[in-house]
C-alpha cells in the first residue's frame, strides 16, 4: 500500500513536470510518502494510506483527468488488496465497477466549466443509491425473519 | 447494515472533499468525493449481494433433550447451522435460546472465517427458569467484510423448533395423613379390614365370629373382638381453576396453580381409581376426565387450556336455596313496619320459582355425584371473582363431600379464607 502511495506521488509529480504545480506535487509527494512510512512503521492502517494518496491524485487531475482516474483506480485496488479483500470475483467486479464509475464521472465533470451542476447531480445520485441500499437491506432482513418481527418466547 | 470504522472515515473524507469542491469550485475535489462515495456504494451493493447468497443457503437443525421438563431443569441443546460463506466474508453464528432460559454450559455462538460450505455445530446447556411453551428465538448470523457488517436474524418456522414444554413447579398436599389423596386412619368398621388392630371391645350380637380374639377371651373369660384399623382412600376430584387470560392475573399465580395441578395429577393417576380432573376457568368447564389413569392425558388437558378465555361469568350468583333463606329471614323481620323488607321479600318470592341452575352448577353436581365417597380438591388462584368457587363449595357441602382448596401464598388473605370457609371448604391450604 505504501508502495502504491509512493508510485502515485512520483507519477503525479512527473506528470506535472514543467508546470507551476510541479514543486507543490514534489513536496506533497515527499511529505505523504514519508507520512505513509511512519504510519506503516508505528500503526499500520490502510485507510490512512488510502487517504494519503488522495492529494497526488488531486494534483494529477491538472495534468490529465484520465491520469487521475487511473491513479484513483490503482490506489483503490491496492486498498482492497491490503484490506484483505482478495477474493477473485468480488475483487474483479469491484475494480471494473470502480474504474467505470470514476471514469464516467471524470468525463462528466471535465465537460463542465463549474462544479455546481455535477455536484447537485452527485448529491441526487447519492440519495437514490442510499435509498436503494436501504431497500435492499430491508428486503433481505424481512426475508430472513419470515415477515414476522414479534419477540419469541412463551406461547 | 453497519459501516465499519474505515467506511466511516471514507465517508467523512468524501464529505470534506465535497465541501471543498463546492466552496473552491474545484473539479478534482469533486472527482475525489465522487470516487470515494462510489467506492463505498459499490462495496455496499457487493456486500448485500453476498449477504443474500448466505441467507438463501442457511439451514438449521436443532435438538433439545429433554423437551418436556420441569421448571429449573437443565436442557441439552445441539444446534447445527449449515451455511455457505463467500470469499472475504466472515460470519458470527449465535443460537438464540428461549427467553428465561439462561445458558449454563457451553457456548451458543461461534465464528467462521473461512470461505466455503460449513456445518457448524453448537452444543450448550440451558436451565429453564420460565415455564410454559418456550420456543427458541432463532439464529442470528452477523456477516462482516472489511467495510460493512450486517445482522441477519433468522426467525420463526424451522429456526425456532423445537418448542420446550416447561411445567411450572408447584406443590400441593391435598390431604392429611400419607399420600396425595389424603389417606388417613379411619374408624369405619365395616368398610375395610386392615392388618393393624386399632382396639378391642366386648362381643356384641351380630359381630363376625372371625374377629373374636381368643387369647384375650381366654385370659378374661369374656368374649372380646378385634377392631381393625385400615387406610381408607377417598376417590378425589381435582379441580384446576385457571385464570382468565384476558384479565391481568399475575403469571406467578397461574404457574402456581398449573404446577401444583401437574404435581398432583402425576401422583394421583397412580392410585387404583386414577385421577378425576376437572379443568375450569371461572364457571366455564373446559375439560373433565373422570378416573383417568393416563398421566399424559391429564397433563395434556392442563397444558391445552393453560391460557383460557372466560366465556361465561357469574358475578354474585345467588343460589336458589340461599335466596330462599334470605326470603325467610326477611319474613321474620317483616313485622317492624318497614316496607323495604316486605318489598324485597315479594321480589324474592317472584323470582325464586323462576330461578334455574347455571350450567356450571349442573356440571358440578354431576361430577360430584359420580360416587358417594369423593373428596374435592380445588386449586385456584383466588384472583378476581370467586362465585364459581362458592358454587363448587356449596355443591360439595350439599353432597357431604369434603372440600379443600389450595390458594397461592401471595393471593391468600384473611377475608378470602373467611369467605371460603363460609362456602363450605373445610381446609384452605397454601400452595408453594
Interface residues (C-beta under 8 A of the other chain):
Chain A: X46 X47 X50 X51 X54 X57 X58 X59 X61 X62 X65 X68 X69 X72 X76 X83 X84 X85 X86 X87 X88 X89 X90 X93 X94 X97 X98 X101 X102 X105 X106 X109 X110 X112 X114 X115 X116 X118 X119 X122 X126 X129 X133 X136 X137 X140 X141 X143 X144 X145 X146 X148 X149 X151 X152 X153 X154 X155
Chain B: X1 X5 X6 X9 X10 X13 X17 X18 X21 X22 X25 X26 X27 X28 X29 X30 X31 X32 X33 X34 X35 X37 X38 X39 X41 X42 X43 X44 X45 X46 X48 X50 X51 X52 X55 X58 X86 X87 X88 X96 X98 X99 X100 X115 X130 X131 X132 X133 X134 X135 X136 X137 X138 X145 X146 X147 X150 X152 X153 X154 X155 X156 X157 X159 X160 X163
